[in-house]
Structures are given as C-alpha cells and as structure tokens.
Amino acid sequence: ESPQVKPKNENRPSPISQATLKRTTGTLFTVTLAYILSAIPHHVLSVIFFVNPAFDCSMTLIGGQFYYTFVWSYFINSAINPFIYSFRDSKFRHEVKKMYGLIM
C-alpha cells in the first residue's frame, strides 16, 4: 500500500480573525450609512420635483440655499469615503502613503 500524500494548498487564504471581520464589517457599515445619509436629501428633492415640477420657482433665498445643499449632498459621499477608509483601515493608509511616495 502506498501512503496517501495530502497536497499542500499554499494558495488557500488564512482564516480571518474575528477582530478583523468586525473591523471590516464596521467600516462597510459606516460607508453604507454615509451613502444613505448623503443620498436621502437628493432623492427627496427628486421626488418633490416629480410631484411638483415648478417647485424651484417659488423658493425663497434660504430655500434656494437648502436646495443647492441637497443637490450637492449626493456628491459629498465621494469626498468622505477616503476619510472613512483612512480612519478605519490601516492597510488603506499604508497603501495611500506608498502611492504618494511613488508619485512624489
């Protein structure tokens, strides 16, 4: 009888620790929450304009300021995501530093 040899699978990823999994889940939750909070005002305006297309004609100056704040709030998410990742993920910070080291 020949002995059975189990092949080594060096490509298999190591098991993720519970702390890493919690940290990653927290980061993704924060990114998702930031998206929802930044998108809601924009989508509310879209619904208002669908229901009342002449909505912007009757706005006051302060109403106009809120209007443009809500329109641009949708894009705030793109600006804050790098900050969320840099505060929550040390690997992200390391890679950004490495990237800027190559550029400069």
C-alpha positions in Angstrom: 0.0 0.0 0.0 1.2 3.5 -0.8 0.8 6.2 1.8 -1.6 8.9 0.9 0.1 12.3 0.5 -2.0 15.3 1.1 -1.0 18.1 -1.2 -0.2 21.5 0.4 -2.5 24.2 -0.8 -0.4 27.3 -0.4 -2.9 29.4 -2.3 -5.5 29.0 0.4 -6.1 32.2 2.3 -5.5 32.2 6.0 -8.6 32.3 8.2 -9.8 35.8 9.0 -9.6 36.7 12.7 -12.8 37.7 14.4 -11.4 41.2 15.2 -10.6 41.8 11.5 -14.0 40.7 10.5 -15.7 43.0 13.0 -13.5 45.9 11.9 -14.3 45.3 8.2 -18.0 45.0 8.9 -17.9 48.3 10.9 -16.1 50.0 8.0 -18.6 48.8 5.5 -21.5 49.8 7.7 -20.0 53.3 8.1 -19.6 53.7 4.4 -23.1 52.5 3.7 -24.6 54.8 6.4 -22.6 57.8 4.9 -24.0 57.0 1.5 -27.6 56.7 2.8 -27.3 60.0 4.7 -25.8 61.8 1.8 -28.2 60.4 -0.8 -31.5 60.9 1.0 -31.8 64.7 0.6 -31.1 64.4 -3.1 -33.7 61.7 -3.6 -36.2 63.6 -1.6 -35.7 66.6 -3.9 -36.1 64.3 -6.9 -39.5 63.1 -5.6 -40.6 66.7 -4.9 -39.7 67.7 -8.4 -41.5 64.7 -9.9 -44.7 65.7 -7.9 -44.3 69.4 -8.4 -42.1 70.4 -11.4 -42.5 74.1 -10.6 -41.1 73.7 -7.1 -38.0 75.7 -7.6 -39.9 78.7 -9.0 -41.4 79.5 -5.6 -38.3 79.2 -3.4 -37.0 81.9 -1.1 -33.3 82.7 -0.9 -32.9 80.4 2.1 -34.9 77.7 0.3 -32.6 78.0 -2.7 -29.6 77.6 -0.4 -31.1 74.4 1.0 -31.9 73.3 -2.5 -28.4 73.5 -3.7 -27.0 72.0 -0.5 -29.4 69.0 -1.0 -28.4 68.7 -4.7 -24.7 68.6 -3.9 -25.2 66.4 -0.8 -25.2 63.4 -3.2 -21.6 64.1 -4.1 -20.4 64.5 -0.5 -20.3 60.8 -0.2 -17.4 60.6 -2.8 -15.5 63.1 -0.8 -15.9 61.5 2.6 -15.3 57.8 1.7 -11.5 58.2 1.6 -11.6 59.8 5.1 -13.7 56.9 6.4 -11.4 54.3 5.0 -8.3 56.1 6.2 -9.6 56.4 9.8 -10.8 52.8 9.9 -8.3 50.8 7.8 -4.5 50.8 8.5 -3.8 48.9 5.3 -5.6 51.6 3.3 -3.5 54.3 5.0 -0.3 52.3 4.2 -1.2 51.9 0.6 -2.1 55.6 0.2 1.3 56.6 1.7 3.0 54.1 -0.6 1.1 55.5 -3.6 2.1 59.1 -2.8 5.6 58.0 -2.2 5.7 56.8 -5.8 4.2 60.0 -7.2 6.4 62.4 -5.3 
